[in-house]
Amino acid sequence: MSDPSADPSAVDRYARVRDAMLAFRDEREWRQFHDPKNLAEGLTLEAAELLEVFQWKSTDESRALASDPVAQAKVAEEVADCFLFCVLMCDAFGIDMLDAAQAKIALNATKYPVEKSRGRRDKYDALP
């Protein structure tokens, strides 16, 4: 897995998106409404809208949606909404999202060592 922070253009691209989202918020004076509880609720609602795309679909049907342009556009929109709420939450808490993501990947690597977890779906505390 490549390190996104090793690619300055990826970091710059994230910073541009983050800055655009924060400017969008600030131009509308919405920061006053973006307390942590409301941001968490918004993120949860957007995640539910993403889940709704797959409601009542089998695993195979849900995989097939990746080749449906209409479904792909809807998934992209909902994923973007989730991402943007994460940007706002990170801003509220002073979290660097890329650093937090890298730290979480490192933590998951210790919880799910390859030799115990390859090909398994068990939670880390149920691995052999």
HUCOR-V982975 format. One record per helix or strand of 2 or more residues. SS is the DSSP state (H for helix, E for strand). FROM is the first residue (numbers start at 1). TO is the last residue. If there is no record, write none. Layout:
BEGIN
<<SS/FROM/TO> <SS/FROM/TO>>
END
This chain:
BEGIN
<<H/4/6> <H/8/27> <H/31/33> <H/36/52> <H/59/67> <H/69/93> <H/97/111> <H/114/117> <H/124/126>>
END
